[in-house]
Amino acid sequence: QVQLVESGGALVQPGGSLRLSCAASGSGFDTYHMGWYRQNPGNQREWVATITAGRRTNYPDSVKGRFTISRDNARNTVYLQMSSLKPEDTALYYCNNLQRSWSWGQGTQVTVSS
């Protein structure tokens, strides 16, 4: 069973930047399309970025131009570079494959506030 460990979250001021990391255990990571997701209490988990096995990326309009997803298959790690952060980006951030078939990690908290 693949385990996911997210890290890099922090308290940051509006307009700031953060880089999140998600390390996956196990083999075959390079064959999976990966995604970042976020959730606030009482809300559904929201998709925020995708990177395919071929490194094609996609984003919802809410983060396009501000967030960049990347991957390092040698490290079994996917990253989310976030810039021009807004208070509405505050959430618990998670990664998973696009089918969301792996158990969710603990997430990493991003708080955007002055």
C-alpha positions as CSV (number, residue, x, y, z in Angstrom):
1,Q,0.0,0.0,0.0
2,V,1.4,3.3,-1.0
3,Q,1.8,5.9,1.7
4,L,1.8,9.6,1.0
5,V,3.5,12.2,3.2
6,E,2.8,15.9,2.5
7,S,5.0,18.7,3.8
8,G,5.9,22.3,3.4
9,G,2.7,24.0,4.6
10,A,3.0,27.2,6.7
11,L,1.5,30.5,7.6
12,V,2.2,33.0,4.9
13,Q,1.1,36.6,4.1
14,P,-1.1,37.4,1.1
15,G,1.1,37.6,-2.0
16,G,3.7,35.2,-0.6
17,S,4.9,31.9,-1.9
18,L,5.3,28.3,-0.7
19,R,6.5,25.0,-2.1
20,L,4.7,21.9,-1.0
21,S,6.1,18.4,-1.3
22,C,4.5,15.0,-1.3
23,A,6.6,11.9,-1.0
24,A,5.1,8.5,-2.0
25,S,6.4,5.1,-0.9
26,G,6.4,2.1,-3.1
27,S,7.2,1.4,-6.7
28,G,5.6,2.5,-9.9
29,F,5.2,6.1,-9.0
30,D,6.4,7.2,-12.4
31,T,3.5,5.5,-14.1
32,Y,0.8,7.4,-12.2
33,H,-0.9,10.7,-13.0
34,M,-0.7,12.7,-9.8
35,G,-2.8,15.5,-8.4
36,W,-2.9,18.0,-5.6
37,Y,-6.1,18.7,-3.7
38,R,-7.2,20.9,-0.9
39,Q,-10.0,20.9,1.7
40,N,-11.4,23.2,4.4
41,P,-13.6,21.9,7.2
42,G,-17.2,21.4,6.0
43,N,-16.2,21.5,2.4
44,Q,-15.5,18.9,-0.2
45,R,-12.0,18.2,-1.3
46,E,-11.1,20.4,-4.3
47,W,-8.7,19.6,-7.1
48,V,-6.0,22.2,-7.6
49,A,-3.4,20.6,-10.0
50,T,-2.6,17.6,-12.2
51,I,0.6,16.3,-13.6
52,T,0.5,13.3,-15.9
53,A,3.1,10.5,-16.2
54,G,4.2,12.4,-19.3
55,R,4.5,15.6,-17.3
56,R,1.5,17.4,-18.9
57,T,-0.1,19.8,-16.3
58,N,-3.5,21.2,-15.8
59,Y,-5.1,23.6,-13.3
60,P,-8.5,25.0,-12.4
61,D,-9.0,28.7,-13.2
62,S,-8.8,29.5,-9.5
63,V,-5.1,28.8,-9.3
64,K,-3.9,28.9,-13.0
65,G,-1.0,31.2,-13.4
66,R,-0.2,31.1,-9.7
67,F,0.4,27.4,-8.9
68,T,2.9,25.1,-10.6
69,I,2.9,21.3,-10.2
70,S,6.1,19.3,-10.9
71,R,7.4,15.8,-10.1
72,D,10.7,14.1,-9.4
73,N,10.3,10.4,-10.2
74,A,13.7,9.5,-8.9
75,R,12.5,10.8,-5.5
76,N,8.9,9.5,-5.8
77,T,7.9,13.1,-5.0
78,V,5.4,15.6,-6.5
79,Y,5.7,19.3,-5.7
80,L,3.3,22.3,-5.7
81,Q,4.9,25.7,-6.1
82,M,2.4,28.3,-5.0
83,S,2.8,32.0,-5.6
84,S,0.7,35.2,-5.2
85,L,-1.1,33.4,-2.5
86,K,-4.6,34.6,-1.4
87,P,-6.5,34.1,1.8
88,E,-8.9,31.9,-0.1
89,D,-6.0,29.5,-0.7
90,T,-6.1,28.6,3.0
91,A,-6.7,24.9,3.3
92,L,-5.3,21.5,4.1
93,Y,-3.4,20.3,1.0
94,Y,-3.1,16.7,0.0
95,C,-1.7,14.8,-3.0
96,N,-2.9,11.5,-4.5
97,N,-3.1,9.8,-7.9
98,L,-5.8,11.0,-10.2
99,Q,-8.1,8.1,-9.3
100,R,-7.6,9.0,-5.6
101,S,-7.1,5.3,-5.0
102,W,-4.3,5.5,-2.5
103,S,-5.0,6.2,1.2
104,W,-4.9,9.9,1.9
105,G,-1.9,11.3,3.9
106,Q,-2.2,13.7,6.8
107,G,-2.1,16.7,4.5
108,T,-0.1,19.9,5.1
109,Q,-1.8,23.1,6.3
110,V,-1.5,26.3,4.3
111,T,-2.7,29.5,6.0
112,V,-2.7,32.7,4.1
113,S,-3.3,35.6,6.4
114,S,-1.8,39.0,7.4
